[in-house]
Amino acid sequence: MRSRSPALLRRFLVFAVIPAALLAGPGNPAQAQVQVDGRPDAVHIEARDATVREVFDALQTRFNLHYRTDDALETRKSGIFDGPLPRVTARILEGYDFAMKVTPQGIDVLVLRQNQIDGKLVASATPVPGMSKGTPAPAMTAAQANRYEREHFR
C-alpha cells in the first residue's frame, strides 16, 4: 500500500500542475520569437512575429550593435534574414527612415520614423533620382568588381 501511495501522489500532482501551468501561460500560443546566430559578416536571424525592437534587442545582445530611436519599433517581422550585419540590419528596418554608421568597432543605428506620405506608410518615400525602374544597372568590369569586393567585404 505504501508503494502505491507515492505513485498516486505524483500522478495527482502532474494532473494538478499541468492545467495550472496552461492557465497561467499567455493566451497567445504563437509567441514572438527571435533567434540570432553567426558572426557579424554572416548573420542568421529567424524571427517569428517579433517586433523590430525585439529583433534589435537580440542583435544588440549578440553583436556590437547600438541603436537609438523615438519610435516604438512595434512593426512585426517574420522571416529568415541572412547576410552581413549591416545588410541584415537594413532589411529589418525596411519601411523606416534610418541612418547607420559602420565602424570596425560595431554599428550605430539611428531610427528616425516609419516612411510616410500623407499619413500612409509606404515602402520608400523618396525614389533615387536618375534611376528608372526599366533601366538596368550598367555592368561592372572585372576590375570594378574586384575593387568593390576589397572595399566592402573585408
C-alpha positions as CSV (number, residue, x, y, z in Angstrom):
1,M,0.0,0.0,0.0
2,R,2.8,2.4,0.8
3,S,4.5,1.8,-2.6
4,R,1.2,2.9,-4.4
5,S,0.8,6.0,-2.3
6,P,3.8,8.0,-3.7
7,A,2.9,7.0,-7.3
8,L,-0.7,8.1,-6.7
9,L,0.5,11.3,-5.2
10,R,2.9,12.0,-8.2
11,R,0.1,11.3,-10.6
12,F,-2.2,13.7,-8.8
13,L,0.4,16.4,-8.8
14,V,1.0,16.0,-12.5
15,F,-2.7,16.3,-13.3
16,A,-3.0,19.4,-11.0
17,V,0.2,21.2,-12.2
18,I,-0.3,20.8,-16.0
19,P,-3.7,22.6,-16.1
20,A,-2.5,25.3,-13.7
21,A,0.6,25.9,-16.0
22,L,-1.6,26.1,-19.1
23,L,-3.9,28.6,-17.4
24,A,-1.0,30.7,-16.1
25,G,0.7,30.9,-19.6
26,P,0.0,33.6,-22.2
27,G,-3.3,33.4,-24.1
28,N,-1.5,33.6,-27.5
29,P,0.0,30.2,-28.3
30,A,2.2,31.7,-31.1
31,Q,4.6,33.9,-29.2
32,A,7.1,36.2,-30.8
33,Q,10.5,34.5,-31.2
34,V,13.9,35.8,-32.3
35,Q,16.9,33.6,-32.8
36,V,20.3,35.2,-33.8
37,D,23.3,33.2,-34.8
38,G,26.6,33.7,-36.7
39,R,29.3,36.3,-36.9
40,P,29.0,39.9,-37.9
41,D,30.0,39.1,-41.5
42,A,27.5,36.2,-41.7
43,V,24.4,36.8,-39.5
44,H,21.5,34.4,-39.4
45,I,18.2,35.6,-37.9
46,E,15.0,33.7,-37.6
47,A,12.1,35.9,-36.5
48,R,8.5,34.8,-35.9
49,D,6.0,37.6,-35.3
50,A,8.7,39.7,-33.5
51,T,8.7,43.4,-33.2
52,V,11.6,45.3,-34.7
53,R,12.6,46.3,-31.2
54,E,12.8,42.6,-30.1
55,V,15.0,41.9,-33.1
56,F,17.2,44.8,-32.4
57,D,17.5,43.9,-28.7
58,A,18.6,40.4,-29.8
59,L,21.2,41.9,-32.2
60,Q,22.4,44.3,-29.5
61,T,22.9,41.4,-27.1
62,R,24.7,39.2,-29.7
63,F,26.8,41.8,-31.6
64,N,28.3,45.2,-31.1
65,L,25.2,47.0,-32.5
66,H,23.7,50.0,-30.7
67,Y,20.5,51.7,-31.7
68,R,18.6,54.9,-30.8
69,T,15.0,55.8,-31.7
70,D,12.0,57.8,-30.6
71,D,9.8,55.3,-32.5
72,A,8.2,52.4,-30.6
73,L,9.5,50.0,-33.3
74,E,6.3,47.9,-33.0
75,T,6.3,46.7,-36.6
76,R,6.1,42.9,-36.6
77,K,8.6,40.9,-38.6
78,S,8.6,37.3,-39.6
79,G,11.2,35.5,-41.8
80,I,14.8,34.4,-42.1
81,F,17.4,37.1,-42.6
82,D,20.9,36.1,-43.7
83,G,24.0,38.2,-44.6
84,P,26.5,40.7,-43.2
85,L,25.2,42.6,-40.2
86,P,24.8,46.0,-41.9
87,R,22.7,44.4,-44.7
88,V,20.6,42.4,-42.4
89,T,20.0,45.5,-40.2
90,A,18.9,47.4,-43.3
91,R,16.5,44.6,-44.2
92,I,15.0,44.6,-40.7
93,L,14.5,48.3,-41.0
94,E,12.7,48.2,-44.3
95,G,9.9,50.7,-44.2
96,Y,11.8,53.0,-41.7
97,D,13.9,56.1,-42.3
98,F,17.3,55.5,-40.6
99,A,21.0,56.3,-40.5
100,M,23.7,53.7,-39.9
101,K,27.3,54.2,-39.0
102,V,29.5,51.2,-39.6
103,T,32.9,51.1,-37.9
104,P,35.4,48.3,-37.2
105,Q,34.2,48.5,-33.5
106,G,30.5,48.0,-34.4
107,I,27.4,49.5,-35.8
108,D,25.4,52.5,-34.6
109,V,21.8,52.9,-35.9
110,L,19.6,55.9,-35.6
111,V,16.0,55.0,-36.4
112,L,14.0,58.1,-37.3
113,R,10.5,57.1,-38.2
114,Q,8.4,54.9,-40.5
115,N,8.2,56.1,-44.1
116,Q,5.0,58.0,-44.6
117,I,3.3,60.1,-47.3
118,D,0.0,61.8,-46.4
119,G,-0.2,59.7,-43.2
120,K,0.1,56.4,-45.1
121,L,3.0,54.1,-44.6
122,V,5.0,53.4,-47.8
123,A,7.9,51.2,-48.5
124,S,10.2,54.0,-49.8
125,A,9.2,57.7,-49.5
126,T,12.0,59.1,-51.8
127,P,12.9,57.5,-55.1
128,V,16.5,57.6,-56.2
129,P,16.9,60.4,-58.8
130,G,18.1,59.4,-62.2
131,M,17.2,55.7,-62.0
132,S,14.0,54.5,-63.6
133,K,12.6,51.0,-63.0
134,G,13.1,49.9,-66.6
135,T,16.8,50.9,-66.8
136,P,19.1,48.1,-65.8
137,A,22.3,49.0,-63.9
138,P,25.4,49.1,-66.0
139,A,27.6,46.0,-65.9
140,M,30.7,46.2,-63.8
141,T,34.1,45.4,-65.3
142,A,36.2,42.7,-63.6
143,A,38.5,45.5,-62.1
144,Q,35.5,47.3,-60.7
145,A,34.1,44.1,-59.2
146,N,37.4,43.3,-57.5
147,R,37.7,46.8,-56.1
148,Y,34.1,46.6,-54.9
149,E,34.8,43.3,-53.1
150,R,38.0,44.6,-51.5
151,E,36.3,47.7,-50.2
152,H,33.0,46.1,-49.0
153,F,33.9,42.6,-47.9
154,R,36.9,42.9,-45.6
